[in-house]
Amino acid sequence: MSVLARSVGNAFRNKVRTAAVVAVLAVAIGLALAMLVANQAVTGKVAELNASVGTVLTVNPAGGQGFEGGGEPLTSAQAATAAAVPNVSSVVGTKALRLRNEAAAAQQSAQSGQARPGGAGGPGGASATTVTTSLTAAVDAGTLGNRNQSSGSTGTGTGTTGGTAQAPAFSLPVTATGIGAEVDSTGKALQLTQGTGLGDYTAPSKGALLGTSLAEKNGLSVGSTFTIQDQTFTVSGLFDAGTVFGNNALYLTLPTAQTLAALPDELSTMIVTVNSMDHVDAAKTALQAALGTDKADVSQGQRNLQTAVSSLDSVKNISFTAFAAALATAGLIILLIMVMLVRERRREIGVLKAIGAPNRTIGLQFVLEALVLVALGSVVGAAVASFASGSIAAALISSNSASAAATAATAQRGIQRGGGAFPGGGAFPGGNPLGGANQLLTSVTASASPGVIAAGIAAVFGVAIIGALVPALLTARIRPIEVLRGE
């Protein structure tokens, strides 16, 4: 009989004991795999946050937040200054444009006798230049658009006194952004659904990236053409920003947008990426000092993101520690079971050695028997992990977010005692000390992917081999003559 066949047979020699061992191993292995899945999910989320808004600073002209502000525009020279600040890994300049449908703009001008304002600035409130296009906005003006457009009137019509003349027709502008890299206006990578990017975003190009709803509204697809300022552009790709307003937009290369606006050196905003969240605060201070408080305003998208990432880091550390502990438990179980089996089979081992079986063959038999038990436990454990990993991750995150909220609430009470409470009673917005970070905490999804499960099972098998080798080596100490003399 081969060593493998004998090992499998020995594993099922006592079926009750085998079932009990497999059940205990399944619990330990299932917990280890669930913790590994949770750890991988949280690690991925932390990397995602660090790679996006967590390390991104936005630079606007000082006092120039949208059409309500003033100040001087940013320049390419300031972008070079920002790039030289320590811990800054990249600086992406943007130029915002408002694209008004040329036919609607002409009709509106004829009705009112003059061109009316184009709306409320560019992306994120950035100051924008208005130009005409053949595109029609994918969002209808509706009640809110027309109300905002006529907010400066007396409600008695245009061009009349006390009359009831109808206000000129109004259509929403299309948001266009000239940008120096393949990212959106917040610094996140553009999610292209069709087509390709624009290649070199620092060079002039007649390509454009359109939001899906804008393309659908105008019957455009990849390869279609449209005009801006009587210049023909080709749709290179389509993107999905995830919102109706975000998809009523298009992206051009930065030099192209600057040329369309006839402002070749002007920037609307700068997206500054810092190399680590640990350096964000220092980089923000250094950046503000380098650009000057009278020239630029430096802001961070989410001030409470550090709290979210810190809490997620705690979950990551806890889950990894629990994975290691569960893995060690599985190894200990295998060790104890194998020691017990070696003691039970001393006579069998003695006989095998008496007829010439080498220690290596006998030890291999016990290792294979242990691996059979671990394989059975891993199958059941993987099933347990696939169902339990999401709940375990949610419980860990909920527990740590509650701790983070308590810490933030304590800080809030300190602020209130010091006279620095928020307006309207000193509470945090929405009554949640973590603010938007709480959504980031709860948005972590743990799914038992085959790759993670396979890596976990491989680790379990490695520990099982180590646990089985120790008792297998004990077989070398068994002398056949001593065993046989006792019979």
C-alpha positions in Angstrom: 0.0 0.0 0.0 1.4 3.4 -0.9 2.2 6.1 1.7 -0.6 8.4 0.4 -3.2 5.7 0.5 -2.2 4.7 4.0 -2.2 8.3 5.1 -5.8 8.9 3.8 -6.9 5.6 5.4 -5.4 6.5 8.7 -7.1 10.0 8.6 -10.5 8.2 8.6 -9.6 5.3 10.9 -11.6 6.9 13.8 -14.5 8.7 12.1 -15.8 10.4 15.2 -12.5 11.8 16.1 -11.8 12.9 12.5 -15.2 14.7 12.4 -14.4 16.5 15.7 -10.9 17.5 14.5 -12.2 18.7 11.2 -14.9 20.8 13.0 -12.4 22.4 15.3 -10.0 23.1 12.4 -12.8 24.5 10.3 -13.6 27.1 13.0 -10.0 28.1 13.4 -9.3 28.2 9.6 -12.6 29.9 8.9 -11.8 32.6 11.4 -8.3 33.0 10.0 -9.7 33.3 6.4 -12.4 35.8 7.5 -9.8 38.0 9.2 -7.6 37.8 6.2 -10.5 38.9 3.9 -11.3 41.7 6.2 -7.7 42.8 6.4 -7.4 42.8 2.6 -10.6 44.8 2.2 -9.5 47.4 4.7 -6.0 47.6 3.2 -7.5 48.2 -0.3 -9.8 50.9 1.1 -7.0 52.7 2.9 -4.9 52.6 -0.3 -7.9 53.9 -2.3 -8.4 56.8 0.1 -4.7 57.6 0.3 -4.5 57.6 -3.5 -7.4 60.0 -3.9 -8.8 62.8 -1.8 -6.9 61.9 1.3 -3.6 63.3 -0.1 -5.0 65.9 -2.4 -4.9 69.7 -1.7 -6.8 72.2 -3.9 -5.4 75.6 -4.6 -7.7 78.4 -5.7 -7.0 82.1 -6.3 -7.1 84.0 -3.0 -10.7 85.2 -2.6 -11.7 83.7 -5.9 -14.1 80.9 -4.9 -16.5 81.0 -7.8 -18.2 84.0 -9.3 -18.8 85.6 -5.9 -15.1 86.1 -5.2 -12.4 88.2 -6.6 -8.6 88.0 -6.6 -6.1 87.3 -9.3 -5.9 84.1 -11.4 -3.3 81.4 -10.8 -0.4 81.0 -13.3 1.9 78.3 -14.6 4.7 79.9 -12.6 2.8 79.3 -9.4 2.3 75.7 -10.4 6.1 75.3 -10.7 6.5 76.9 -7.3 3.9 74.4 -5.8 5.7 71.5 -7.4 9.0 72.4 -5.6 7.3 72.3 -2.1 8.7 69.3 -0.1 6.5 66.2 -0.1 4.5 67.3 -3.1 4.4 64.5 -5.6 2.4 66.1 -8.4 0.7 69.4 -9.4 -2.1 69.3 -12.0 -3.3 72.6 -13.3 -6.9 73.1 -14.6 -8.7 75.7 -16.7 -12.5 75.9 -16.3 -14.8 76.8 -19.1 -18.6 77.3 -19.4 -19.8 76.1 -22.7 -23.1 77.8 -23.8 -25.1 76.3 -26.7 -24.5 78.7 -29.5 -28.1 78.6 -30.8 -29.5 79.2 -27.3 -27.0 81.9 -26.6 -27.9 83.7 -29.8 -31.7 83.4 -29.0 -31.2 84.6 -25.5 -29.1 87.6 -26.6 -31.8 88.5 -29.1 -34.5 88.3 -26.5 -32.8 90.3 -23.8 -30.7 92.6 -26.0 -27.5 91.5 -24.3 -25.7 88.3 -23.3 -26.7 87.1 -19.8 -24.5 85.5 -17.2 -23.5 82.0 -17.8 -24.0 80.5 -14.4 -22.2 79.8 -11.3 -18.6 79.2 -12.2 -16.7 76.1 -13.1 -16.0 72.8 -11.3 -15.9 73.2 -7.5 -16.9 76.9 -7.8 -13.8 77.7 -9.8 -13.9 80.9 -11.9 -14.7 80.0 -15.5 -14.7 81.6 -18.9 -17.8 81.3 -21.1 -17.5 80.1 -24.7 -20.0 78.7 -27.2 -20.4 75.1 -28.4 -22.7 73.0 -30.6 -23.4 70.8 -27.6 -26.7 70.9 -25.7 -26.6 70.5 -21.9 -27.7 67.1 -20.6 -29.5 68.8 -17.7 -32.6 70.8 -18.2 -32.7 74.2 -16.4 -35.9 73.3 -14.6 -37.4 75.4 -11.7 -34.0 75.7 -9.9 -32.0 76.8 -12.9 -34.5 79.4 -14.0 -34.9 80.6 -10.4 -31.2 81.0 -10.0 -30.9 82.7 -13.4 -33.6 85.3 -12.6 -32.5 85.9 -9.0 -31.4 89.4 -9.7 -34.7 90.5 -11.3 -37.8 91.9 -9.7 -40.1 89.3 -11.0 -41.9 91.7 -13.4 -40.2 90.6 -16.5 -37.2 91.9 -18.5 -37.1 95.3 -20.2 -40.4 96.4 -18.8 -41.6 98.2 -15.7 -44.4 96.5 -13.8 -45.1 94.4 -16.9 -45.4 90.6 -17.2 -43.1 90.0 -20.1 -41.6 86.5 -20.2 -37.9 86.2 -19.2 -35.6 85.0 -22.0 -35.2 81.3 -22.4 -32.4 79.9 -20.3 -30.3 76.7 -20.8 -27.7 75.4 -18.4 -24.1 75.6 -19.5 -21.9 72.5 -20.0 -18.9 72.3 -17.6 -15.6 71.9 -19.5 -12.3 71.5 -17.8 -8.9 71.7 -19.3 -6.6 69.5 -17.2 -3.0 68.5 -17.2 -3.4 64.8 -16.4 -6.0 62.1 -16.7 -7.8 62.9 -13.5 -11.1 64.6 -12.7 -11.4 68.0 -11.1 -10.9 66.5 -7.6 -7.7 64.6 -8.5 -9.3 61.1 -8.8 -8.5 59.0 -11.9 -11.2 59.4 -14.6 -13.3 56.3 -15.0 -13.5 55.8 -18.8 -16.3 53.6 -19.9 -15.5 53.7 -23.6 -12.6 54.9 -25.8 -9.2 56.1 -24.7 -7.7 59.1 -22.9 -6.2 62.2 -24.6 -2.6 61.1 -24.5 -0.4 64.0 -23.5 -2.5 66.3 -21.4 0.1 69.0 -21.5 -0.1 69.4 -25.3 -2.8 70.9 -27.5 -5.3 68.4 -28.8 -8.6 68.3 -30.7 -9.8 65.3 -28.7 -12.2 65.5 -25.8 -13.6 63.2 -23.1 -17.4 63.5 -22.6 -19.6 62.5 -19.7 -22.0 59.7 -20.6 -25.2 61.7 -20.2 -23.8 64.6 -22.2 -22.8 62.3 -25.0 -26.3 60.5 -25.0 -28.1 63.9 -25.0 -26.2 65.0 -28.1 -26.3 61.6 -29.8 -22.5 61.3 -29.7 -20.2 58.3 -29.4 -16.5 57.7 -29.6 -15.3 59.1 -32.9 -18.1 61.6 -33.2 -17.4 65.3 -33.7 -18.8 68.6 -32.2 -17.6 72.2 -32.1 -16.3 74.7 -29.5 -15.8 78.3 -30.7 -16.2 77.0 -34.3 -13.4 74.5 -33.8 -14.1 70.9 -34.5 -13.3 68.4 -31.7 -13.5 64.5 -31.7 -14.8 62.4 -28.9 -11.9 60.3 -27.8 -13.6 58.6 -24.8 -16.6 58.6 -22.5 -16.5 58.7 -18.7 -18.9 58.2 -15.9 -18.6 60.6 -12.9 -21.4 58.9 -11.0 -23.7 62.0 -10.9 -26.0 63.8 -13.3 -24.1 67.1 -12.9 -20.7 65.4 -13.2 -21.7 63.7 -16.5 -22.9 67.0 -17.9 -19.2 67.8 -18.5 -16.2 67.3 -20.7 -12.5 67.3 -20.4 -9.9 68.8 -22.7 -6.1 69.1 -22.5 -5.0 72.1 -20.5 -3.3 74.1 -23.3 -6.4 73.6 -25.5 -8.7 75.1 -22.8 -6.3 78.0 -22.3 -6.3 78.7 -26.0 -10.1 78.6 -26.2 -10.3 81.1 -23.3 -7.5 83.2 -24.9 -5.7 83.0 -21.6 -2.6 80.9 -22.3 -0.9 81.1 -18.9 -4.0 81.2 -16.6 -5.1 78.4 -14.3 -8.5 78.2 -12.5 -7.3 75.7 -9.9 -4.3 73.5 -9.0 -4.7 69.9 -7.8 -1.7 69.2 -5.6 -1.0 65.6 -4.5 1.1 64.9 -1.4 3.2 61.8 -1.2 1.6 60.6 2.1 -1.2 61.4 4.4 1.3 61.9 7.2 2.7 64.9 5.3 -0.6 66.5 4.2 -0.7 69.1 7.0 3.0 70.1 6.7 2.7 70.3 2.9 -0.4 72.4 3.2 1.3 74.9 5.5 4.4 75.0 3.3 2.4 75.3 0.1 0.4 78.3 1.5 3.7 80.0 2.6 5.3 79.4 -0.8 2.3 80.8 -2.8 1.4 83.6 -0.4 -1.8 84.0 1.5 -2.7 87.0 -0.7 -2.2 85.0 -3.9 -3.8 81.6 -3.2 -6.1 79.7 -0.9 -5.0 76.1 -0.1 -7.7 73.7 1.1 -8.1 70.0 1.8 -11.2 68.3 0.5 -12.1 66.3 3.7 -10.6 67.4 6.9 -12.0 64.4 8.8 -10.6 61.9 6.4 -7.5 61.4 8.7 -9.9 60.1 11.4 -11.5 57.6 9.0 -8.1 56.3 7.8 -6.8 56.1 11.3 -9.8 54.0 12.3 -9.4 51.8 9.3 -5.7 51.3 10.1 -6.8 50.1 13.6 -9.2 47.6 11.9 -6.4 46.5 9.6 -4.0 45.8 12.5 -6.7 44.0 14.6 -7.7 41.8 11.7 -4.1 40.9 10.9 -3.4 40.1 14.5 -6.5 37.9 14.7 -5.5 36.2 11.5 -2.1 35.3 12.9 -3.7 34.1 16.2 -6.2 31.9 14.4 -3.4 30.6 12.1 -1.3 29.7 15.2 -4.3 28.1 16.8 -4.8 25.8 13.8 -1.1 24.9 13.9 -1.3 24.1 17.6 -4.3 21.9 17.0 -2.5 20.0 14.4 0.6 19.7 16.6 -1.4 18.2 19.5 -3.4 15.8 17.3 -0.2 14.5 15.7 1.6 14.1 19.0 -1.4 12.1 20.2 -1.4 9.9 17.1 2.3 9.2 17.3 1.8 8.0 20.9 -1.1 5.8 19.9 0.7 4.2 17.0 4.0 3.4 18.7 3.6 -0.3 18.0 2.7 0.3 14.4 5.7 2.6 14.0 7.9 0.0 15.6 6.8 -2.7 13.3 7.3 -0.5 10.2 10.8 0.4 11.3 11.5 -3.3 12.1 10.7 -4.3 8.6 13.0 -1.6 7.2 10.7 1.4 6.7 12.9 4.6 6.9 12.1 7.4 9.2 11.5 9.7 6.2 8.7 7.5 4.9 7.0 7.2 8.3 7.3 10.9 9.0 5.8 11.6 5.5 2.9 9.4 6.4 2.0 11.5 9.4 2.5 14.8 7.5 0.1 13.7 4.7 -2.4 12.5 7.3 -2.3 16.0 8.9 -2.7 17.6 5.4 -5.8 15.5 4.7 -7.4 16.8 7.9 -6.4 20.4 7.1 -7.8 20.0 3.6 -11.2 19.0 5.0 -11.1 21.7 7.5 -10.1 24.3 4.9 -13.1 23.4 2.7 -15.5 23.9 5.5 -13.6 27.0 6.8 -13.6 28.6 3.4 -17.4 28.3 3.3 -17.6 29.8 6.7 -15.3 32.7 5.8 -17.3 33.5 2.6 -20.4 33.9 4.7 -18.9 35.4 7.8 -16.2 37.8 6.5 -18.6 40.6 5.7 -20.2 40.5 9.1 -16.9 40.3 10.9 -15.5 43.2 9.0 -18.6 45.3 9.6 -18.5 44.5 13.3 -14.8 45.5 13.5 -15.3 48.7 11.6 -18.5 49.6 13.6 -16.6 49.0 16.9 -13.6 51.2 15.8 -15.8 53.9 14.3 -17.7 54.1 17.6 -14.4 54.5 19.4 -13.3 57.2 16.9 -16.6 59.0 17.3 -16.2 59.0 21.1 -12.7 60.4 20.7 -14.0 63.1 18.3 -16.9 63.9 20.6 -14.5 64.4 23.5 -12.5 66.7 21.3 -15.7 68.5 20.4 -16.5 69.1 24.1 -13.1 70.5 24.6 -13.7 72.9 21.7 -17.0 73.9 23.2 -15.4 74.6 26.6 -12.8 76.7 24.9 -15.4 78.8 23.1 -14.7 77.3 19.7 -18.0 75.5 19.1 -19.7 75.3 15.8 -22.4 77.8 15.0 -25.9 76.9 16.1 -25.2 75.2 19.4 -21.7 73.8 18.9 -22.7 70.4 17.5 -20.9 68.8 14.6 -22.7 68.9 11.3 -25.5 66.3 11.3 -24.7 65.4 14.9 -22.0 63.0 13.7 -18.5 63.9 15.0 -16.9 62.0 12.1 -19.0 63.8 9.5 -18.5 62.4 6.0 -15.7 60.1 7.3 -18.4 57.8 8.8 -19.6 57.0 5.3 -16.1 56.1 4.3 -15.8 53.7 7.2 -19.1 52.0 6.4 -18.4 51.8 2.7 -15.7 49.1 3.1 -17.0 45.9 1.4 -15.4 42.6 2.4 -15.8 39.9 -0.3 -14.0 36.5 -0.1 -12.2 36.6 -3.4 -10.6 33.4 -4.7 -7.1 34.9 -4.6 -7.4 35.9 -0.9 -8.9 32.5 0.1 -6.2 30.7 -1.8 -3.4 32.7 -0.1 -5.0 32.1 3.3 -5.3 28.3 2.7 -1.7 28.2 1.5 -0.6 29.8 4.8 -2.7 27.3 6.7 -1.1 24.4 4.9 2.3 25.9 5.7 1.5 26.0 9.4 0.0 22.5 9.2 3.2 21.1 7.7 5.3 22.7 10.5 2.9 21.4 13.1 3.0 17.9 11.6 6.8 17.7 11.2 7.4 18.0 14.9 5.6 14.8 15.9 6.8 13.1 12.8 10.4 13.7 13.9 9.4 11.9 17.2 9.1 8.7 15.2 12.9 8.6 14.9 13.2 8.2 18.6 11.1 5.1 18.7 13.2 1.9 18.8 11.6 -1.1 17.2 13.2 -3.5 19.8 11.7 -1.6 22.7 8.3 -1.6 21.2 8.4 -5.3 20.2 9.8 -6.4 23.6 6.7 -4.8 25.3 4.4 -7.0 23.2 
